[in-house]
C-alpha cells in the first residue's frame, strides 16, 4: 500500500504542473478580442487559472509528501498523534 501511495504521489507531482500548462495553453489559443463567445473572453480565463493554480500547488505539495513517504504511518488512535520523546 505504501508503494501505491508513492506512485500516486509521483502522479500528482507531475500532473499538477501539466494541468496548469494546459490551462494557459488553452487560454492562449482561445483568447480572441474579435470573438463573440465566452471562451474568447480573457477575464474568464484569468478567473479559471487563478482558481486552479492554488489547487495545483496544493496537489504538488501533497504529491511531494506522499512521494517522500510522509503518509506511510497513519495514526490509528488519537493518542498516536502525540510525539513521545
Protein Blocks (a to p, Z undefined) as FASTA:
>chain_A
ZZmmmmmmmmmmmmmmmmmmmmmmmmmmmgcfkbmbfklpmklmmmmmmmmmmmmmmmmm
mmmmmmnopmmpccfbfklmpccZZ
